[in-house]
Amino acid sequence: NDTAVPNFVPKRLDIIEAVEFQRLLIDASLDSQVEPLDDEFVKRARNPLQTIPDVNNPDLRLALDVFLAMGNASEETYTSVMNAIQRCHPASIIYSYHAIKRIVAEISGVVPIVRDMCINSCIGFTGIFFEVEVCPHCGESRYEVGHRVRVPRKVFHTLPLAPQLQALWRSPKSAESLQYRNKCTKSIFEDLQKNNKHKTGAYEDFFDGTDYLQAVEAGRIKADDMVLILSIDGAQLYRNKVSECWIYIWIILDHAPDVRYKKKNVLPGGIIPGPNKPKNMDSFLFPGLYHLAAIQKEGLKIWNASSNMVFTSHPFFALTTADGPGLACISGCVGHHGKRHCRLYCPILGRRKQNGSHYYPARQKPVENLPGQIEHGDVDLISLLSQFNSRTSSESYTKALDQLGGSHTKAEYERNRLETGICKPSIL
């Protein structure tokens, strides 16, 4: 990530907090005290196992098969099935649910990072809130009262990327599948070279895009790197009661399109319990992004089971996907009813009805010139977007962010937020 921290001096607390989270990410390290990790976890991240997992023991393999087959079932279901197997085969060694979970963690190296959070889901006590003991939004205590040791009232879980990526390469079949990006990229550049930098093949994947190809040419994405998508969404777990939680996942673009989106190839990133919507999403994303930033800087050592070689990967964070509310939480921009609402920060402006608060992306100006209407005329998208690309979008966003950051009063901040479509700097 080569994006610099904003160079303005923010005046509002929410902007200050966002900038401080960014500064912490720049200094990310596996040895940090800001995001402390278990010594064994760090050791394994830097020294990957160089063997294919041995699950040839029949009893162990049976327990693993049952455990994996019941991914959507309960602990009680697993126990009932294993008890039934033991009645039929008394000589078999039966693994308890907790024992098989521990074995899966040992084989894969994937263990969750557990962090404290507000009982009302306002913030995660991470990053700039690492040492805070009272939620700054609702005033609730971080810890239970009446205990001799500190017991958090609520926690959330992050599944770090390093052990998941290492585990992918410990299977020869999976390691071969992850070669798709390199093969595809090589084919595209050969086509461009043969045809005077003009693409003749179909545009079928992310790798056909100019931004990706320029990043490869500039050396920002190398052959051993892995290209990632983060996707986040809220989920309502129950129909008849408040139960909102947020989940984010990682998609590995190195897989071919027909397999990368299948459930078994999607990596879990984190789970943020409800029942309320987070008030500071940055604090919940921080452990996962901090961990990613650390292995981007240091490089992640990975053993390739298909070639029996260790290589160093610097994972490349390419895209973030979400619906409107989810993307607003991450991007720091207003939602889809804002005046400047486009997720890609294109120049189009919304229009609102008389005395209305919601803006809509209507291209044509209403026939009647009602009071309170936005006065810009009809929009020709071809003309509007003729000079629009990722570079101009970035330049426009940076200029608007400077404008927002210079807000001295609440009224000035609200005016700038309306005009720029930005609430705060994005943690990305």
Secondary structure, DSSP 8 states (H G I E B T S, - for coil): ------SS---SHHHHHHHHHHHHHHT--TT-SSS---HHHHHHHHS---S------HHHHHHHHHHHHTTTS-HHHHHHHHHHHHHH-TTS----HHHHHHHHHHHH----EEEEB-TTSS-BS-GGGTT--B-TTT--BSB-SS-SS--BS-EEEE--HHHHHHHHHTSHHHHHHTTHHHHHHHHHHHHHHHTTT---S---SGGGSHHHHHHHHTTSS-TT--EEEEEEEEEE--SSS--EEEEEEEEETTS-HHHHTSGGG-EEEEEE--SS--S-HHHHHHHHHHHHHHHHHH-EEEEETTTTEEEEE--EEEEEEE-HHHHHHHH-B--TTSSS--TT--S---EE-TT-S-EE--SS--SS--TT--------HHHHTTT-SHHHHHHHHHHHHHHHHT--SHHHHHHHHHHH-BSS----
